[in-house]
Amino acid sequence: MTSETITAAVSGTWTLGDLEINRIGFGAMRLTQSGEAFADDAVPSDRGRAISVLRRAVELGVNHIDTAAFYFSALRSANELINRALAPYPDDLVITTKVGPGRDPSGAWQPHATPERLRGQVEENLRQLGRDHLDVVNLRIVGTDSIAERFGALAQLRDAGLIRHLGISNVTPEHLAEAQAIAPVVCVQNQYGIGVRPEHDEFVRACGEQGVAFVPFYAIAGAGREVGASGSDSDEVLAVARAHGMSAAQVRLAWTLHRGPHVLAIPGTGNPEHLVANVAAGALRLSEDELAVLDSLHQSGA
């Protein structure tokens, strides 16, 4: 089987609330520019290419797209691209967005939204995506302060029918418990990957025990975050990649999927070839010995 024939279905499925999705999804953050995300001098992406990548993702069985209204460059908006490429939307397509952060038209970051401003952010996502409701909305936070007021505001919008399901991003186990006391949480979206936050292993397991999806971001980029992957990988990752005829990035994605059936992947790219490779990573089955090596590397923080 070649990567050209592999679809996202091979990664298995998970249900976000009542929405079944394939575990390999697509992150829209890198769709709007070339180079570092959110950089002031980022070169806007080619619109036609970005639209073709989105359509190809759906052709490859991707039915979970992660986006946000603050994903934009000087000329491109991720939500607008998604709307242009995919509307009218397939019945099985789940679009997850996030609120909390905001950027002004120049791209400068604004203070995180207050409970009162969250409705405006939700409505902006609705407008840009051309939807009458949002499938999943993640409250993204910074810091360890209580999220009760902000999450409660989103729960009210869920009750009003503007949001179907709720999630949280960049959070602690305490945040999850606080949110669940207010309304059901279908997903947690945190930075995680080989060597990245091994102290979160127990949190990942706990999410699975509670039926909450865990959605790592920067699973490929690691410490590179918005800049992207460094291109340098450990000997252990490269050895596993060679054994399977795959790339180091595919091994990193496959490792996260092996952390549990509730772990989802949302690799982002504006490159059609990288898209195909990312989806194909869902077919990579790592042996127990390979997992042991990669787990040890992960625990070392490398």
C-alpha positions as semicolon CSV with decimal commas, in nm:
position;residue;x (nm);y (nm);z (nm)
1;M;0,000;0,000;0,000
2;T;0,143;0,339;-0,097
3;S;0,083;0,660;0,091
4;E;-0,125;0,784;-0,203
5;T;-0,390;0,519;-0,131
6;I;-0,400;0,552;0,248
7;T;-0,692;0,745;0,391
8;A;-0,756;0,884;0,736
9;A;-0,994;0,596;0,806
10;V;-0,697;0,368;0,870
11;S;-0,617;0,565;1,186
12;G;-0,939;0,448;1,353
13;T;-1,222;0,659;1,487
14;W;-1,323;0,846;1,801
15;T;-1,648;1,013;1,895
16;L;-1,651;1,374;2,013
17;G;-1,980;1,382;2,198
18;D;-2,204;1,244;1,923
19;L;-1,970;1,327;1,632
20;E;-1,762;1,038;1,496
21;I;-1,434;1,138;1,338
22;N;-1,121;0,973;1,204
23;R;-0,831;1,007;1,444
24;I;-0,605;1,172;1,187
25;G;-0,735;1,523;1,128
26;F;-0,600;1,849;0,990
27;G;-0,481;2,165;1,164
28;A;-0,536;2,491;0,976
29;M;-0,278;2,708;1,156
30;R;-0,011;2,677;0,884
31;L;-0,257;2,714;0,597
32;T;-0,247;3,093;0,576
33;Q;0,126;3,166;0,543
34;S;0,467;3,024;0,456
35;G;0,720;2,996;0,735
36;E;0,661;3,078;1,098
37;A;0,299;3,105;1,206
38;F;0,190;3,448;1,333
39;A;0,518;3,612;1,229
40;D;0,484;3,979;1,130
41;D;0,677;3,919;0,809
42;A;0,512;3,587;0,719
43;V;0,452;3,545;0,347
44;P;0,083;3,480;0,277
45;S;0,009;3,142;0,125
46;D;-0,106;3,085;-0,229
47;R;-0,485;3,086;-0,203
48;G;-0,546;2,828;-0,473
49;R;-0,292;2,589;-0,325
50;A;-0,439;2,625;0,024
51;I;-0,787;2,552;-0,106
52;S;-0,661;2,248;-0,295
53;V;-0,493;2,115;0,020
54;L;-0,820;2,139;0,212
55;R;-1,014;1,963;-0,061
56;R;-0,747;1,694;-0,087
57;A;-0,763;1,641;0,289
58;V;-1,135;1,566;0,267
59;E;-1,073;1,336;-0,031
60;L;-0,826;1,148;0,189
61;G;-1,092;1,091;0,453
62;V;-1,005;1,375;0,690
63;N;-1,330;1,473;0,863
64;H;-1,190;1,671;1,157
65;I;-1,044;2,016;1,092
66;D;-0,904;2,234;1,369
67;T;-0,911;2,610;1,311
68;A;-0,956;2,951;1,476
69;A;-1,056;3,302;1,375
70;F;-0,709;3,421;1,484
71;Y;-0,542;3,198;1,223
72;F;-0,473;3,457;0,956
73;S;-0,191;3,626;0,769
74;A;-0,185;3,957;0,581
75;L;-0,404;3,821;0,300
76;R;-0,542;3,488;0,419
77;S;-0,792;3,370;0,680
78;A;-0,801;3,001;0,767
79;N;-1,176;3,012;0,827
80;E;-1,238;3,188;0,496
81;L;-1,026;2,931;0,314
82;I;-1,216;2,646;0,479
83;N;-1,548;2,805;0,385
84;R;-1,440;2,863;0,024
85;A;-1,292;2,517;-0,017
86;L;-1,549;2,299;0,154
87;A;-1,890;2,469;0,177
88;P;-2,147;2,332;0,147
89;Y;-1,985;2,114;0,408
90;P;-1,994;1,732;0,399
91;D;-2,236;1,591;0,656
92;D;-1,959;1,407;0,841
93;L;-1,714;1,699;0,858
94;V;-1,644;1,823;1,211
95;I;-1,489;2,168;1,242
96;T;-1,331;2,247;1,578
97;T;-1,241;2,604;1,657
98;K;-1,101;2,784;1,958
99;V;-1,169;3,110;2,134
100;G;-0,999;3,309;2,406
101;P;-0,702;3,461;2,220
102;G;-0,759;3,737;1,967
103;R;-0,560;3,944;1,718
104;D;-0,634;4,288;1,580
105;P;-0,638;4,346;1,200
106;S;-0,263;4,416;1,204
107;G;-0,203;4,074;1,358
108;A;-0,104;4,203;1,703
109;W;-0,221;3,989;1,992
110;Q;-0,492;4,129;2,216
111;P;-0,567;4,041;2,579
112;H;-0,752;3,712;2,611
113;A;-1,127;3,750;2,589
114;T;-1,338;3,817;2,892
115;P;-1,660;3,615;2,939
116;E;-1,850;3,902;2,778
117;R;-1,630;3,904;2,468
118;L;-1,643;3,530;2,406
119;R;-1,982;3,553;2,238
120;G;-1,837;3,795;1,985
121;Q;-1,555;3,553;1,909
122;V;-1,799;3,267;1,865
123;E;-2,013;3,477;1,632
124;E;-1,703;3,577;1,431
125;N;-1,620;3,209;1,377
126;L;-1,980;3,143;1,274
127;R;-1,970;3,427;1,023
128;Q;-1,635;3,333;0,871
129;L;-1,722;2,965;0,841
130;G;-2,075;3,028;0,719
131;R;-2,229;2,808;0,986
132;D;-2,535;2,844;1,209
133;H;-2,358;2,654;1,488
134;L;-2,005;2,543;1,572
135;D;-1,939;2,170;1,613
136;V;-1,676;2,200;1,886
137;V;-1,537;2,512;2,055
138;N;-1,223;2,495;2,267
139;L;-1,162;2,757;2,533
140;R;-0,790;2,826;2,508
141;I;-0,633;2,977;2,816
142;V;-0,301;3,101;2,946
143;G;-0,205;3,048;3,308
144;T;-0,356;2,856;3,595
145;D;-0,637;3,087;3,703
146;S;-0,996;2,966;3,732
147;I;-1,176;2,917;3,401
148;A;-1,523;2,889;3,555
149;E;-1,654;3,225;3,435
150;R;-1,524;3,192;3,082
151;F;-1,620;2,828;3,040
152;G;-1,959;2,904;3,192
153;A;-2,012;3,173;2,926
154;L;-1,945;2,917;2,654
155;A;-2,176;2,668;2,824
156;Q;-2,453;2,928;2,797
157;L;-2,386;2,961;2,424
158;R;-2,402;2,583;2,399
159;D;-2,740;2,587;2,571
160;A;-2,848;2,855;2,321
161;G;-2,761;2,628;2,028
162;L;-2,462;2,822;1,893
163;I;-2,219;2,549;2,000
164;R;-2,267;2,174;1,991
165;H;-1,979;2,056;2,209
166;L;-1,713;2,215;2,431
167;G;-1,344;2,153;2,484
168;I;-1,052;2,323;2,656
169;S;-0,697;2,397;2,544
170;N;-0,361;2,460;2,713
171;V;-0,497;2,340;3,046
172;T;-0,424;2,141;3,360
173;P;-0,614;1,848;3,513
174;E;-0,759;2,096;3,760
175;H;-0,902;2,301;3,474
176;L;-1,064;1,989;3,329
177;A;-1,230;1,906;3,660
178;E;-1,349;2,266;3,696
179;A;-1,496;2,268;3,344
180;Q;-1,665;1,929;3,379
181;A;-1,850;2,055;3,685
182;I;-2,011;2,315;3,456
183;A;-2,073;2,128;3,128
184;P;-1,951;1,816;2,945
185;V;-1,601;1,841;2,795
186;V;-1,535;1,636;2,481
187;C;-1,168;1,719;2,425
188;V;-0,849;1,857;2,577
189;Q;-0,601;2,018;2,338
190;N;-0,248;2,055;2,480
191;Q;0,107;2,061;2,352
192;Y;0,244;1,707;2,363
193;G;0,475;1,477;2,169
194;I;0,789;1,268;2,192
195;G;1,006;1,438;2,452
196;V;0,751;1,715;2,503
197;R;0,582;1,735;2,841
198;P;0,637;1,379;2,963
199;E;0,488;1,503;3,290
200;H;0,153;1,512;3,107
201;D;0,150;1,134;3,050
202;E;-0,082;1,077;3,344
203;F;-0,313;1,356;3,225
204;V;-0,331;1,192;2,882
205;R;-0,426;0,860;3,043
206;A;-0,680;1,025;3,272
207;C;-0,853;1,190;2,978
208;G;-0,896;0,848;2,817
209;E;-1,039;0,701;3,136
210;Q;-1,295;0,982;3,140
211;G;-1,387;0,943;2,773
212;V;-1,233;1,279;2,684
213;A;-1,030;1,305;2,363
214;F;-0,673;1,427;2,402
215;V;-0,557;1,631;2,103
216;P;-0,183;1,708;2,096
217;F;-0,063;2,015;1,911
218;Y;0,294;2,064;1,787
219;A;0,329;1,684;1,790
220;I;0,570;1,714;1,496
221;A;0,722;2,057;1,563
222;G;0,791;1,987;1,930
223;A;0,989;2,269;2,085
224;G;0,988;2,444;1,746
225;R;0,622;2,534;1,803
226;E;0,510;2,807;1,557
227;V;0,843;2,792;1,371
228;G;0,790;2,426;1,281
229;A;1,006;2,116;1,300
230;S;1,381;2,175;1,321
231;G;1,465;1,898;1,075
232;S;1,703;1,736;1,322
233;D;1,581;1,420;1,493
234;S;1,728;1,178;1,740
235;D;1,897;0,858;1,627
236;E;1,616;0,659;1,787
237;V;1,340;0,829;1,588
238;L;1,540;0,809;1,266
239;A;1,609;0,437;1,317
240;V;1,238;0,361;1,356
241;A;1,163;0,575;1,050
242;R;1,418;0,387;0,839
243;A;1,282;0,051;0,951
244;H;0,939;0,142;0,816
245;G;1,044;0,348;0,515
246;M;0,870;0,647;0,673
247;S;0,978;0,995;0,781
248;A;1,062;1,109;1,133
249;A;0,751;1,329;1,128
250;Q;0,535;1,026;1,051
251;V;0,692;0,834;1,339
252;R;0,618;1,123;1,575
253;L;0,254;1,132;1,467
254;A;0,220;0,754;1,492
255;W;0,369;0,757;1,843
256;T;0,104;1,003;1,965
257;L;-0,173;0,786;1,820
258;H;-0,028;0,488;2,008
259;R;-0,079;0,671;2,338
260;G;-0,443;0,564;2,343
261;P;-0,752;0,529;2,124
262;H;-0,873;0,866;2,252
263;V;-0,564;1,052;2,126
264;L;-0,627;1,244;1,803
265;A;-0,382;1,404;1,561
266;I;-0,422;1,743;1,391
267;P;-0,102;1,793;1,189
268;G;-0,110;2,110;0,984
269;T;0,049;2,192;0,651
270;G;0,002;2,392;0,336
271;N;0,205;2,138;0,138
272;P;0,006;1,873;-0,056
273;E;0,284;1,614;-0,025
274;H;0,316;1,666;0,348
275;L;-0,062;1,627;0,379
276;V;-0,052;1,285;0,212
277;A;0,237;1,178;0,434
278;N;0,062;1,298;0,750
279;V;-0,252;1,103;0,669
280;A;-0,043;0,794;0,588
281;A;0,111;0,811;0,937
282;G;-0,219;0,676;1,066
283;A;-0,131;0,341;0,910
284;L;0,205;0,309;1,087
285;R;0,195;0,039;1,352
286;L;0,489;0,051;1,591
287;S;0,617;-0,266;1,756
288;E;0,637;-0,308;2,131
289;D;1,017;-0,280;2,111
290;E;0,995;0,038;1,904
291;L;0,744;0,187;2,144
292;A;0,969;0,105;2,437
293;V;1,260;0,288;2,272
294;L;1,049;0,590;2,184
295;D;0,884;0,596;2,526
296;S;1,227;0,600;2,691
297;L;1,330;0,886;2,462
298;H;1,009;1,068;2,554
299;Q;1,073;1,027;2,927
300;S;1,422;1,173;2,885
301;G;1,269;1,491;2,743
302;A;1,477;1,461;2,425
